[in-house]
Amino acid sequence: RQIASGSFNKTVKVLNAKTGDLVQTLEGHSSNVNSVCFNHDGSQIASGSDDKTMKVMNAKTGDLVQTLEGHSGSVRSVCFNPDGRQIVSGSVDKTVKVWNAGRAECGQTL
């Protein structure tokens, strides 16, 4: 029902998929947002940025849930696994990190 998009203006825009109307603007990154992904039930949005972080936000309220830090380069890709327990991030630092979504901890670096 909604679409999220990252922007070079450091925000994530959430749009109504049917009408295209802006639902909300999520802020918190200090640089370009390269990738966004909803979790399995649409309650959270993960975003990856040139600021080398991932942010997880409440999709309904826009509140910041957690910031994931550990990459040494821009985060270019983010994705929740199907059950929402893990988030995977890919970076220009040539690593892929698998994060525990509930504890904001990196469980594995590939």
C-alpha distances in whole Angstrom, upper triangle without the diagonal:
4,7,10,14,17,20,24,24,23,20,16,14,10,9,6,5,7,10,10,11,12,11,14,16,17,21,23,24,28,27,25,21,21,19,15,14,11,13,13,11,9,12,14,14,17,18,22,24,28,29,29,27,23,21,19,17,16,12,12,16,16,19,21,21,24,25,26,30,32,31,34,32,29,26,24,22,20,18,18,20,18,19,18,22,23,22,23,24,26,29,31,34,34,32,29,29,27,26,26,23,25,28,27,30,30,31,32,33,33
4,7,10,14,16,20,20,19,16,12,10,7,6,5,5,8,10,9,10,10,8,11,13,14,17,20,21,24,23,21,18,18,16,12,11,9,12,13,12,9,11,12,11,14,15,19,21,24,25,26,23,20,18,16,15,13,10,11,14,14,17,18,19,21,22,24,27,29,29,31,29,26,23,21,19,18,16,16,19,18,19,18,21,22,20,21,22,24,26,28,31,31,30,27,27,25,25,25,21,23,26,25,28,28,30,31,31,31
4,7,10,13,17,17,17,14,10,8,6,5,6,6,9,11,9,10,10,9,11,12,13,16,19,19,22,21,18,15,15,12,10,9,9,12,14,13,10,13,12,10,13,13,16,18,21,23,23,21,18,17,16,14,14,11,13,15,14,17,18,19,21,21,22,25,27,26,29,26,23,20,18,16,15,15,15,18,18,20,18,21,21,19,20,20,21,23,25,28,28,27,25,25,24,23,24,21,23,26,24,27,27,29,29,29,29
4,7,10,14,14,13,10,7,6,4,6,9,9,13,14,11,12,10,10,10,9,10,13,15,15,18,17,14,11,12,9,7,7,8,12,14,14,11,12,11,8,10,10,12,14,17,19,20,18,15,14,13,12,12,9,12,14,12,15,15,17,18,18,19,22,24,23,25,23,19,17,15,14,13,13,14,17,18,19,17,20,19,17,18,17,19,20,22,25,25,25,22,22,22,21,22,19,21,24,22,24,24,26,27,27,27
4,7,10,11,11,8,6,5,7,8,12,12,15,15,12,13,11,12,11,10,10,12,14,14,16,14,11,8,9,8,6,9,11,14,17,17,14,16,14,10,11,9,11,12,15,17,18,16,14,14,14,13,15,12,15,16,14,17,17,18,19,18,19,21,23,21,23,21,17,15,13,13,12,13,16,19,20,22,19,22,21,18,18,16,17,18,20,23,24,23,21,22,22,22,23,21,23,25,22,25,25,27,27,26,26
4,7,8,8,6,5,7,9,11,15,15,19,19,15,16,13,14,12,10,10,10,12,10,13,11,8,5,6,6,6,10,12,16,19,20,16,17,15,11,10,7,9,9,11,13,14,14,12,12,13,13,15,14,17,17,14,16,16,17,17,16,17,18,20,19,20,17,14,12,11,11,11,14,16,20,21,23,20,22,21,17,17,15,16,16,17,20,21,21,20,20,21,21,23,20,23,24,21,23,23,26,25,24,25
4,5,6,6,6,8,11,13,17,17,21,20,16,16,14,15,13,10,11,11,12,10,12,9,6,5,7,9,10,13,16,19,22,23,20,20,18,14,14,10,11,9,11,13,15,15,14,14,16,16,18,17,19,19,16,18,17,20,20,18,19,20,22,20,21,18,14,13,12,14,15,17,20,23,25,27,24,26,24,20,20,18,18,17,18,21,22,23,22,22,24,23,26,23,26,27,24,26,25,28,28,27,27
4,5,7,9,11,15,17,20,21,24,23,19,20,17,19,16,13,13,12,13,10,10,7,4,6,8,11,13,16,19,22,26,27,23,24,21,17,16,12,12,9,9,11,14,15,15,15,18,18,21,20,22,22,18,20,19,22,21,19,20,20,21,19,19,16,13,13,13,15,16,19,22,26,28,30,26,28,26,22,22,19,18,17,17,20,22,23,22,23,25,25,27,25,28,28,25,27,26,29,29,27,27
4,6,9,10,14,16,20,21,24,23,19,19,16,17,14,11,11,10,11,9,9,7,6,8,11,13,14,18,20,23,26,27,23,23,21,17,17,13,13,11,11,12,16,16,16,15,18,17,20,19,21,20,17,18,18,21,20,19,20,20,23,21,21,19,15,16,16,17,18,21,24,27,29,31,27,29,27,24,23,21,21,20,20,22,25,25,25,25,27,26,28,26,28,28,25,27,27,31,31,29,30
4,7,10,13,16,20,21,25,24,20,19,16,17,14,10,9,7,7,6,6,5,5,6,9,11,12,16,18,21,24,25,21,21,18,15,14,10,10,8,9,9,12,12,12,12,14,14,17,17,19,18,14,16,14,17,17,15,16,17,19,18,19,16,13,13,14,15,16,19,21,25,27,28,24,26,24,21,21,18,18,17,18,20,23,23,22,22,24,22,24,22,24,25,21,24,24,27,27,26,27
4,6,10,13,16,18,21,20,17,16,13,13,10,7,6,5,7,7,9,9,8,7,10,11,10,14,15,18,22,22,18,18,15,12,12,9,11,10,12,12,15,13,12,11,13,12,14,13,16,15,11,13,13,16,16,15,17,18,21,20,21,19,15,15,15,16,15,18,19,23,25,26,23,24,23,20,20,18,19,19,20,22,24,24,23,23,24,22,24,21,23,24,21,24,24,27,28,27,28
4,7,10,13,15,18,18,15,14,11,11,8,6,5,7,9,9,12,11,10,7,10,9,8,10,12,15,18,18,15,15,12,9,10,8,10,10,13,14,16,14,12,10,11,10,12,10,13,13,10,12,12,15,15,15,16,18,21,20,22,20,16,15,14,14,13,15,17,20,22,23,20,22,21,18,18,17,18,19,20,23,24,24,22,22,22,21,22,19,21,23,20,23,23,26,27,26,27
4,6,10,12,15,14,11,10,7,8,6,5,6,9,12,13,15,15,13,10,12,12,10,12,12,16,19,18,14,15,13,11,12,11,13,14,17,18,19,18,16,14,14,12,13,11,12,13,10,14,14,17,18,18,20,22,25,24,26,23,20,18,17,17,16,17,18,22,23,24,21,24,23,20,21,20,21,22,24,26,27,27,25,25,25,24,25,22,24,25,23,26,26,29,30,29,30
4,7,9,12,12,9,9,6,5,5,6,8,11,14,15,18,18,16,13,15,13,10,11,11,14,16,15,12,12,12,10,12,12,15,16,20,20,22,20,17,15,14,12,11,8,10,11,10,13,15,17,18,19,21,23,26,25,28,26,22,20,19,18,16,17,17,21,21,22,19,22,22,20,21,21,22,23,26,28,29,28,26,25,25,24,24,21,23,25,23,26,27,29,30,30,31
4,6,9,8,6,5,5,5,7,9,11,15,18,19,22,21,19,16,17,15,13,13,13,16,18,17,13,14,14,13,15,15,18,19,22,24,25,23,20,18,17,15,15,11,12,14,13,17,18,20,22,23,24,27,30,29,31,28,25,23,21,20,19,19,20,23,22,24,22,25,25,22,24,23,25,26,28,31,32,31,28,28,28,27,27,24,26,28,27,30,30,32,33,33,33
4,6,6,5,5,6,6,10,12,14,18,21,22,25,25,22,19,20,18,16,15,14,17,18,16,13,15,16,15,18,18,21,23,26,27,28,26,23,21,20,17,16,12,12,15,15,19,21,22,24,25,27,30,32,32,34,32,28,26,24,23,21,21,21,23,23,24,22,26,26,24,26,26,27,29,31,34,34,33,31,31,30,29,29,26,27,30,29,32,32,34,35,35,35
4,6,6,8,9,10,13,15,17,20,23,24,27,26,23,20,20,18,15,15,13,16,17,16,13,16,16,15,18,19,21,23,26,28,29,27,24,22,21,19,18,14,15,18,18,21,23,24,26,27,28,31,33,32,34,32,28,25,23,22,21,20,20,22,21,23,22,25,26,24,25,25,26,28,30,33,33,32,30,30,29,28,29,26,28,31,29,32,32,34,34,34,34
4,6,8,11,12,15,18,20,23,26,27,30,29,26,23,23,21,19,18,17,20,20,18,16,18,20,19,22,22,25,27,30,32,32,31,28,26,24,22,21,17,17,20,20,24,26,27,29,30,31,34,36,36,38,35,32,29,27,25,24,23,24,25,24,26,25,29,29,27,28,29,30,32,34,37,37,36,34,34,33,32,32,29,31,34,33,36,36,37,38,38,38
4,5,9,10,14,16,19,22,26,27,29,28,26,23,24,22,20,20,19,22,22,21,18,20,21,20,23,23,26,27,30,31,33,31,28,27,25,23,22,18,18,20,20,24,26,28,30,31,32,35,37,36,38,36,32,30,28,27,26,25,26,28,27,29,27,31,31,29,30,30,31,33,35,38,38,38,35,35,35,34,34,31,33,36,34,37,37,39,40,40,40
4,7,9,12,14,16,20,23,23,26,25,22,20,20,19,17,18,17,21,22,21,17,19,20,18,21,20,23,24,26,28,29,28,25,24,23,21,20,16,17,19,18,22,24,26,28,28,30,32,34,33,35,32,29,27,25,24,23,23,24,27,26,28,26,30,29,27,28,28,29,30,32,35,35,35,33,33,32,32,33,29,31,34,32,35,35,37,37,37,37
4,6,9,12,15,18,22,23,25,24,22,20,21,20,18,19,18,21,23,21,18,19,19,18,21,20,23,24,27,28,30,28,25,23,22,20,19,16,15,17,16,20,22,25,27,27,29,32,35,34,36,33,29,27,26,25,24,24,25,28,27,29,27,30,30,28,29,29,30,31,33,36,36,36,34,34,33,32,33,29,31,33,32,35,35,38,38,38,39
4,6,8,11,14,18,19,22,21,19,17,19,18,16,17,16,20,22,20,16,17,17,16,18,18,20,21,24,25,26,25,22,20,19,17,16,13,13,14,13,17,19,21,24,24,26,29,32,31,33,30,27,25,24,23,22,23,23,27,26,28,25,28,28,26,27,26,28,29,30,33,34,34,32,31,31,30,30,27,28,31,29,32,33,35,36,36,37
4,7,10,13,17,19,22,22,20,18,20,18,16,16,15,18,19,18,14,14,14,14,17,17,20,21,24,25,26,24,21,19,17,14,13,10,9,11,10,14,17,19,21,22,25,28,31,30,32,30,27,25,24,23,22,22,22,25,25,25,23,26,26,24,26,26,28,29,31,33,34,33,31,30,30,28,28,25,26,28,27,30,31,33,35,35,36
4,6,10,13,15,18,19,18,15,18,17,14,15,14,17,20,18,14,14,13,12,15,15,18,19,22,22,23,21,19,16,15,12,11,9,9,9,8,11,14,16,19,19,22,25,28,28,30,28,24,23,22,22,20,21,21,24,25,25,22,25,25,23,25,24,26,27,29,31,32,31,29,28,28,26,27,23,24,26,24,28,29,32,33,33,34
4,7,10,12,15,15,14,12,15,15,13,15,15,18,21,20,16,15,14,12,14,13,15,16,18,18,20,18,16,14,14,11,12,10,11,10,8,11,12,15,17,17,20,22,25,25,27,25,21,20,20,20,19,20,21,24,25,26,23,25,24,22,23,22,24,24,26,28,30,29,27,27,27,25,26,22,24,25,23,26,27,30,31,31,32
4,7,9,12,13,13,11,14,13,11,13,13,16,19,18,15,14,12,10,11,10,13,13,16,15,17,15,13,10,10,8,9,9,10,9,6,8,9,12,13,14,16,19,22,22,24,22,19,17,18,18,16,18,18,22,23,24,20,22,21,19,20,19,21,22,24,26,27,26,25,24,24,22,22,19,20,22,19,23,24,27,28,28,29
4,6,9,10,11,10,14,14,13,15,16,18,22,21,18,17,14,12,12,10,12,12,14,13,15,13,12,10,11,9,12,12,14,12,8,9,9,12,13,12,15,17,20,20,22,20,17,16,18,18,17,19,20,24,25,26,22,23,22,20,21,19,21,21,23,24,26,26,24,23,24,22,23,20,21,22,19,22,23,26,28,27,29
4,7,9,11,10,14,14,13,16,17,19,22,22,19,18,15,13,12,10,11,10,12,10,13,10,10,8,10,9,12,14,16,14,10,10,8,11,11,9,12,14,17,17,19,18,15,15,17,17,16,19,19,23,25,25,22,22,21,18,20,18,20,19,21,22,24,23,22,21,22,20,21,18,19,19,17,19,21,24,25,25,27
4,6,7,7,11,12,12,15,17,19,23,23,20,19,16,13,12,9,9,7,9,7,9,8,9,8,11,11,15,16,18,17,13,13,11,13,12,10,12,12,15,15,16,14,12,12,14,15,14,17,19,23,25,26,22,23,21,18,18,16,17,16,17,18,21,21,20,19,20,19,20,18,20,20,17,19,20,23,24,23,24
4,7,9,12,14,15,19,21,23,26,27,24,23,20,17,15,12,11,8,8,6,9,9,11,11,15,15,18,19,22,20,16,16,14,17,15,12,14,13,16,15,15,14,12,13,15,17,17,20,22,26,28,29,25,26,24,21,21,18,18,17,17,18,21,21,21,21,23,21,23,22,23,23,19,21,21,25,25,24,26
4,7,9,12,14,18,20,23,26,27,24,24,20,17,15,12,10,6,5,5,9,10,11,12,16,16,20,20,23,22,18,18,16,19,17,14,15,14,16,14,14,12,9,11,12,15,16,19,22,25,28,29,26,26,24,20,20,17,17,15,15,17,19,20,20,20,22,21,24,22,25,24,21,22,22,25,25,23,25
4,6,9,12,15,18,21,25,26,23,23,20,16,14,10,9,6,5,7,10,11,12,13,16,16,20,19,22,22,18,19,17,19,18,15,16,16,17,15,15,13,9,10,10,13,14,17,20,24,26,28,24,26,23,20,19,16,15,14,14,16,19,19,19,20,22,21,24,22,25,25,21,23,22,26,25,23,24
4,6,8,12,14,17,21,22,19,19,16,12,10,7,6,4,7,8,10,10,9,10,13,13,17,16,19,19,15,17,15,17,16,14,14,15,17,15,16,13,9,9,8,10,11,14,17,20,22,24,21,22,20,16,16,13,13,13,14,16,18,18,17,18,19,19,21,19,22,23,19,21,20,23,23,22,22
4,7,11,14,17,20,22,19,20,17,13,11,7,6,5,7,10,11,11,10,12,14,15,18,18,21,21,18,19,18,19,18,15,15,16,17,14,15,12,9,7,5,7,9,12,15,19,21,23,20,22,19,15,14,11,11,10,12,15,16,16,15,16,18,18,21,19,23,23,20,21,20,23,22,20,20
4,7,11,13,16,18,16,17,14,10,8,6,5,7,10,12,12,11,9,11,12,13,16,15,19,20,17,18,16,17,16,15,14,15,17,15,17,14,11,8,6,5,6,9,12,15,17,19,17,19,16,13,12,9,10,11,13,16,16,16,14,15,16,16,18,17,20,21,18,20,18,21,20,19,19
4,7,10,13,15,12,13,10,7,6,4,7,9,13,14,14,12,9,9,10,11,13,12,15,16,14,15,14,15,15,14,14,16,18,17,19,17,14,11,9,8,6,8,10,13,15,17,14,16,15,11,12,11,12,14,16,19,19,18,16,16,16,15,17,15,18,20,17,19,18,21,21,20,21
4,7,9,11,9,11,8,6,5,7,9,12,16,17,16,14,11,11,10,11,12,11,14,16,14,16,15,14,15,15,15,17,19,18,21,19,16,13,12,9,6,6,7,10,12,13,11,14,12,10,10,11,13,15,18,20,20,19,16,15,15,14,16,13,16,18,16,18,18,20,20,20,20
4,7,8,5,7,6,4,6,9,12,16,19,20,19,17,13,12,9,10,10,8,11,14,13,14,14,13,15,16,16,19,21,21,24,23,20,16,16,13,10,8,7,10,10,12,9,13,12,10,12,14,16,19,22,24,24,22,19,18,16,15,16,13,15,18,17,19,19,20,21,22,23
4,6,5,7,6,6,8,11,14,18,21,22,20,17,14,13,10,10,10,9,12,15,14,15,15,13,14,16,15,19,21,21,24,24,21,18,17,14,11,8,5,8,8,8,6,9,10,9,12,14,17,20,23,24,24,22,18,17,15,13,13,10,12,16,15,17,18,18,20,21,22
4,6,8,9,10,11,15,17,21,25,25,24,21,17,16,13,14,13,12,14,17,17,18,18,16,17,19,19,22,24,24,28,27,25,21,20,17,13,10,7,8,6,6,6,10,11,11,14,16,19,22,26,27,27,24,20,19,16,16,15,12,14,18,17,20,20,20,21,23,23
4,6,8,10,13,16,19,23,27,27,26,23,19,17,14,13,12,10,12,15,16,17,17,16,18,20,20,24,26,27,30,29,27,23,23,20,16,13,11,11,9,9,8,12,14,14,17,19,22,25,29,30,30,27,24,22,20,18,17,14,15,19,19,21,22,23,24,26,27
4,6,7,11,14,17,20,24,24,24,21,17,15,12,11,9,7,9,12,12,14,15,14,16,18,19,23,25,25,29,27,25,21,21,18,15,13,11,13,11,12,10,13,15,14,17,18,21,24,27,29,29,27,23,22,20,18,18,14,16,19,19,21,22,23,25,26,27
4,7,10,14,17,20,24,24,23,20,16,14,10,9,6,5,7,9,10,11,12,11,14,16,18,21,24,25,28,27,25,22,22,19,16,14,12,14,13,12,10,13,14,14,17,19,22,24,28,29,29,27,24,22,20,18,17,13,14,17,17,20,21,23,25,26,28
4,7,10,14,17,20,20,20,16,13,10,7,6,5,5,8,10,9,10,10,9,11,13,14,18,20,21,24,24,21,18,18,16,13,11,10,13,13,12,9,12,12,11,14,16,19,21,24,25,26,24,21,19,17,15,14,11,12,15,14,17,18,20,22,23,25
4,7,10,13,17,17,17,14,10,8,6,5,6,6,10,11,9,10,10,10,11,12,13,16,19,19,22,21,18,15,15,13,10,9,9,13,14,14,11,13,13,11,13,13,16,18,21,23,23,21,19,17,16,14,15,11,14,16,14,17,18,20,21,22,23
4,7,10,14,14,13,10,7,6,4,6,9,9,13,14,11,12,10,10,9,9,10,13,15,15,18,17,15,11,12,10,7,7,8,12,14,14,11,12,11,8,10,10,13,14,18,19,20,18,15,14,13,12,13,10,13,14,12,14,15,17,18,18,20
4,7,10,11,11,8,5,5,7,8,11,11,15,15,12,13,11,12,11,10,10,12,14,14,16,15,12,9,9,8,7,9,10,14,17,18,14,16,14,10,11,9,11,12,15,17,18,17,15,14,14,13,15,13,16,17,14,16,16,18,19,18,20
4,7,8,7,6,4,7,9,12,15,15,19,19,16,16,13,14,12,10,9,10,12,10,13,11,8,5,6,6,6,9,12,15,18,20,16,17,15,11,10,8,9,9,12,13,15,14,12,12,13,13,16,14,17,18,14,16,15,18,17,16,17
4,5,6,6,6,9,12,14,17,18,21,21,17,17,15,16,14,11,11,11,12,10,12,9,6,5,7,9,10,13,16,19,22,23,20,21,18,14,14,10,11,9,11,13,15,15,14,14,16,16,19,17,20,20,16,18,17,20,20,18,19
4,5,7,9,12,15,17,21,21,24,24,20,20,18,19,17,14,13,12,13,10,10,7,4,6,8,11,12,16,19,22,25,27,23,24,21,17,16,12,12,9,9,11,14,15,15,16,18,18,21,20,23,23,19,20,19,22,21,19,20
4,6,9,10,14,16,20,21,24,23,19,19,16,17,15,11,11,10,11,9,9,8,6,8,10,13,14,17,20,23,26,27,24,24,21,18,17,13,13,11,12,12,16,16,16,16,18,18,20,19,22,21,17,18,17,21,21,19,20
4,7,10,14,16,20,21,25,24,20,20,16,17,14,10,9,7,8,6,6,5,5,5,9,11,12,15,18,21,24,25,22,21,18,15,14,10,10,8,9,9,13,12,13,12,15,14,18,17,20,19,15,15,14,17,17,15,17
4,6,10,13,17,18,21,21,17,16,13,13,10,7,6,5,7,7,9,9,8,7,10,11,10,14,15,18,22,22,19,18,16,13,12,9,11,10,12,12,15,13,13,12,13,12,15,14,16,15,12,13,12,16,16,15,17
4,7,10,13,15,18,18,15,14,11,11,8,6,5,7,9,9,12,12,10,7,10,9,8,11,12,15,18,19,15,15,13,10,10,8,10,11,14,14,16,14,13,11,12,10,13,11,14,14,10,12,12,15,15,15,17
4,6,10,12,15,14,11,10,7,8,6,5,6,9,12,13,15,15,13,11,13,12,10,12,12,16,18,18,15,15,13,11,12,11,14,14,17,18,20,18,16,14,14,12,13,11,13,13,10,13,14,17,18,18,20
4,7,9,12,12,10,9,6,5,5,6,8,11,15,15,19,18,16,13,15,13,10,11,10,14,16,15,12,12,12,10,12,12,15,17,20,21,22,20,17,15,14,12,12,9,10,12,9,13,14,17,18,19,21
4,6,9,8,6,6,4,5,7,9,11,15,18,19,22,21,19,16,17,16,13,13,13,16,17,17,13,15,15,13,15,16,19,20,23,24,25,23,21,19,18,15,15,12,12,14,13,16,18,20,22,23,25
4,6,6,5,5,6,6,10,12,15,18,21,22,25,25,22,20,21,19,16,15,14,17,17,17,13,15,16,15,18,18,22,23,26,27,29,26,24,22,20,17,17,13,13,15,15,18,20,22,24,26,28
4,6,6,8,9,10,13,15,17,20,23,24,27,26,23,20,20,18,16,15,14,17,17,17,14,16,17,16,18,19,22,24,27,28,29,27,24,23,21,19,19,15,16,18,17,21,22,24,26,27,29
4,6,8,11,12,15,18,20,23,27,27,30,29,26,24,24,22,19,19,17,20,20,19,16,19,20,19,22,23,26,27,30,32,33,31,28,26,25,22,22,18,18,21,20,24,26,27,29,30,32
4,5,9,10,14,16,19,23,26,27,30,29,26,24,25,23,21,20,19,22,22,21,18,20,21,20,23,23,26,28,30,32,33,31,29,27,26,23,22,18,18,20,20,23,26,28,30,31,33
4,7,9,12,14,17,20,23,24,26,25,23,20,21,20,18,18,18,21,22,21,18,20,20,18,21,21,23,24,27,28,30,28,26,24,24,21,21,17,18,19,18,22,23,26,28,28,30
4,6,9,12,15,18,21,23,25,25,23,21,22,21,19,19,18,21,22,21,18,19,19,18,21,21,24,24,27,28,30,28,26,24,23,20,19,16,16,17,16,19,22,24,27,27,30
4,6,8,11,14,18,19,22,22,20,18,20,19,16,17,16,20,21,20,17,17,17,16,18,18,21,21,24,25,27,25,23,20,20,17,16,13,13,14,12,16,18,21,23,24,27
4,7,10,13,17,19,22,22,20,18,20,19,16,16,14,17,19,18,14,14,14,13,16,17,20,21,24,25,26,24,21,19,17,14,13,10,10,11,10,13,16,19,21,22,25
4,7,10,13,15,18,19,18,16,18,17,14,15,14,17,19,18,14,14,13,12,15,14,18,18,22,21,23,21,19,16,15,12,11,9,9,9,7,10,13,16,18,19,22
4,6,10,12,15,15,14,13,15,15,13,15,15,18,20,20,16,15,14,12,14,13,15,16,18,18,20,18,17,14,14,11,12,10,11,10,7,10,12,15,17,17,20
4,7,9,12,13,13,11,14,13,11,13,13,16,19,19,15,14,12,10,11,10,13,13,16,15,17,15,13,10,11,8,10,9,11,10,6,7,8,12,13,13,16
4,6,9,11,11,10,14,14,13,15,16,19,22,22,19,17,15,13,13,11,12,12,14,13,15,13,13,10,12,10,12,13,14,12,9,9,9,13,13,13,16
4,7,9,11,10,14,14,14,16,17,19,23,23,20,18,15,13,12,10,11,10,12,10,13,10,11,9,11,10,13,14,16,14,10,9,8,11,11,10,13
4,6,7,7,11,12,12,15,17,19,23,24,21,20,16,14,12,9,9,7,9,7,9,8,9,8,11,12,15,16,19,17,13,12,10,13,12,10,12
4,7,9,12,14,15,19,21,23,26,27,24,23,20,17,15,12,11,8,8,6,9,9,11,12,15,15,19,20,22,20,17,16,14,16,15,12,14
4,6,9,12,14,17,20,22,26,27,24,24,20,17,15,11,10,6,5,5,8,9,11,12,16,16,20,20,23,22,18,18,16,18,17,14,15
4,6,9,11,15,18,21,24,26,23,23,20,16,14,10,9,6,6,7,10,11,12,13,16,16,20,20,23,22,18,18,16,19,18,15,16
4,6,8,11,14,17,20,22,19,19,16,12,10,7,6,4,7,8,10,10,9,10,13,13,17,16,20,19,16,16,14,17,16,14,14
4,7,11,14,17,20,22,19,20,17,13,11,8,6,5,7,10,11,11,10,12,14,15,19,18,21,22,18,19,17,19,18,15,15
4,7,11,13,16,18,16,17,14,10,8,5,5,7,10,12,12,11,9,10,12,13,16,16,19,20,17,17,15,17,16,14,14
4,7,10,13,15,12,14,11,7,6,4,7,9,13,14,14,12,10,10,10,11,13,12,16,17,14,15,13,15,15,14,14
4,6,9,11,9,11,9,6,5,7,9,12,16,17,17,14,11,11,10,10,12,11,15,16,14,15,14,15,15,15,15
4,6,8,5,7,6,4,6,9,12,15,19,20,19,17,13,12,10,9,10,8,12,14,13,14,14,14,15,16,16
4,6,5,7,6,6,7,11,14,17,21,22,20,17,14,12,10,10,10,10,13,15,15,15,14,14,14,16,16
4,6,8,8,10,11,15,17,21,24,25,24,21,17,16,13,14,13,12,14,17,17,18,18,17,18,19,20
4,6,8,10,13,16,19,23,26,27,26,23,19,17,14,13,12,10,12,15,16,17,17,16,18,20,21
4,6,7,10,14,17,20,24,24,24,21,17,15,12,11,9,7,9,12,13,14,15,15,16,18,20
4,7,10,14,17,20,24,24,23,20,16,14,10,8,6,5,7,10,11,11,12,12,14,16,18
4,7,10,13,16,20,20,19,16,13,10,7,5,5,5,8,10,9,10,9,9,11,13,15
4,7,10,13,17,17,17,14,10,8,6,5,7,6,10,11,9,10,9,10,11,12,13
4,7,10,14,14,13,10,7,6,5,6,9,9,13,14,12,11,9,10,10,10,10
4,7,10,11,11,8,6,5,7,8,11,12,15,15,12,12,10,12,11,10,10
4,7,8,8,6,4,7,9,11,15,15,19,19,16,15,13,14,12,10,9
4,5,6,6,7,8,12,13,17,18,21,20,17,16,14,16,14,11,11
4,5,7,9,12,15,17,21,21,25,24,20,20,17,19,17,13,13
4,6,9,11,14,16,20,21,24,23,19,18,15,17,15,11,11
4,7,10,14,16,20,21,25,24,20,19,16,17,14,10,9
4,6,10,13,16,18,21,20,17,15,12,13,10,7,6
4,7,10,13,15,18,18,15,14,10,11,8,6,5
4,6,10,12,15,14,12,10,7,8,6,5,6
4,7,9,12,12,10,9,6,6,5,6,8
4,6,9,8,6,6,4,5,7,9,12
4,6,6,6,5,6,6,9,12,15
4,6,6,7,9,10,13,15,17
4,6,8,11,12,15,17,20
4,5,9,10,14,16,19
4,7,9,12,14,17
4,6,9,11,15
4,6,7,11
4,7,10
4,7
4
